[in-house]
């Protein structure tokens, strides 16, 4: 079993694929895809990876590039690799009539690549916004809109209907129980996609530091951490990055675990097919949560000292995120009872 201390910050759970590198992930996905679907063309997936890299790097026509520091290029690539592994495990486990097939698998992998495209600002349409995190509460719907425009450009207009629906399995904008799909295999694609999104980020070697230092700021900018209920009135869900981590174990037990085990029908187990019955994602998540509990019990926040690099497409993304978050926090009365005054901007 891999020693967690040996794993590099921007590598997958096996420490073999650099999930900050689109080419490395594309090659890993290509190997899985061609082995699982012999003879199937990889051309459209190659183009999807190419365009993904351009979109997040700010080189895709009309778009500014990724400036969300938690939902960055590494996150999406990690999710896409994880999904390809789950698809492979599923295909190897099922009878022929139940398998997804190459076309459906291709559609799902492309959906994974663009599941967070809704965070990317458009140069014209989004001029009134300063950071992609402002779209947090409805970024999945924006991702669905992007897929509706993008898939026909790939010659995959037939996939728009399903792709723009299953992308919602990665978010909270729609009630998952009310999502209806004509073919049960499309629902399975949604389960695999939603599972990949959750387990990839929670298995990230720097998951805890990223939640504290990056996700919290995205939540502030996106109106999740602190909601303005009425003029002068604020509802505080997370007082700080540390408070977000304090509430993570409960959120995992009450919401995330329910999704993984019930809503998504334990789809994470398909990874075990590729790893001789072991599940490196589950193991990594368990290590992260165990470490978090240790930190919480001892109040030893100095144990969270990893400093992962940023993989964004806007040079000043980190500074922009800090500025946007601090500006919003500064607007809240410093005497607000739920906020730690030491964390407020001066």
Residue, then its C-alpha position, 0 to 999 in steps of 0.5 A: x500500500x502506498x505510503x501517504x508521505x510518498x505521494x506527491x501533491x499533484x498526483x493521483x491516489x496511486x502516485x503514478x499520474x500527474x493530475x495537474x498535467x492534461x497530457x498525462x491524464x489524457x494518456x492514462x484515460x486513453x490507455x483505459x479507454x482503448x483497453x476497455x473498448x478495443x477499436x473505438x476511436x479516441x479522436x473526440x476525447x483527444x479533442x475534448x482534452x485539448x479544448x479543456x486545457x485551452x479553456x482552463x488556461x485562458x486560451x479558448x476563444x471568448x473565455x478568461x481561464x480558470x481563476x477558482x483556486x479550489x476548483x482548478x485544473x487539477x481537480x477536474x483532471x483528477x475527477x476525469x481520471x477517477x471517472x475513467x477508472x470507475x467506467x472501466x471497473x463497471x464495464x468489466x463487472x457487468x454482463x454485455x447487455x448492461x454495459x455502457x459501451x464506448x459512445x456512452x463512456x465517451x460522453x460521460x468522460x467529456x462531461x467530467x472534463x467540463x463539469x466545472x466549466x461553469x466557473x469559467x468567466x466569459x469575456x463578454x457575458x460575464x463582464x460584471x463578475x470579478x471571479x468565477x467563484x461568484x457562480x458557485x450556487x449555479x455553476x453546474x447549470x452554467x456547465x450544462x449550458x457550456x456542454x450544450x454549446x460545446x458538444x455539437x462542435x465536437x459532432x456530438x449533438x446527440x449527447x447534449x440531452x443526457x450530458x447536460x442532465x447528468x452533469x447535475x449529479x456533481x452538484x446540488x442545484x437539482x434534487x437528484x431523486x427527481x432527475x429522470x433519464x430514459x435509459x438506466x445506463x444513463x443514470x449509472x453514468x450520472x452515478x459514476x460521475x457524481x461519485x468521481x467528483x466526490x471521491x477524487x477531491x476527498x482523496x486529494x493529498x492536500x484536501x484538508x489544506x485546500x478546504x481551509x485555505x481555498x474552498x472557504x474563500x470560494x464559499x465566501x465569494x459564492x454566497x455559501x459561507x455567508x448568506x445575506x438574508x436581508x439588508x444588514x442581516x447575515x446568515x453565517x454557515x461557516x465562520x472561517x476555513x477552520x470552521x469549515x473543516x470542523x463541520x466537514x466530518x458531520x457533513x460527510x456523515x450526513x450528506x456526502x456518505x448518503x450520496x456515495x452509498x445511496x444516491x450513487x449506489x456505492x459506485x465507488x466500489x468499481x475502482x476495486x476491479x482495477x486494484x485487486x480488490x483494494x480501493x485506494x480512493x476509500x483508503x485516502x479518504x479515510x486517512x484524510x478524515x482520520x487526520x482531520x479528527x486528530x487535528x480537531x481533537x488536539x486543536x493542532x492546526x499546525x499539522x495542516x502545513x502542506x502548501x499545494x501549488x495552484x493550477x489556474x489559468x489567470x495569473x493573479x487568481x489567488x490574489x483575486x480570490x483573496x481580494x474578493x473574499x476579504x471585500x465581502x467579509x469587510x462588509x459584515x459588521x465586525x461585531x457580528x456574533x458568529x464571526x471570529x474577529x481575528x479573521x476579519x480584514x483590518 
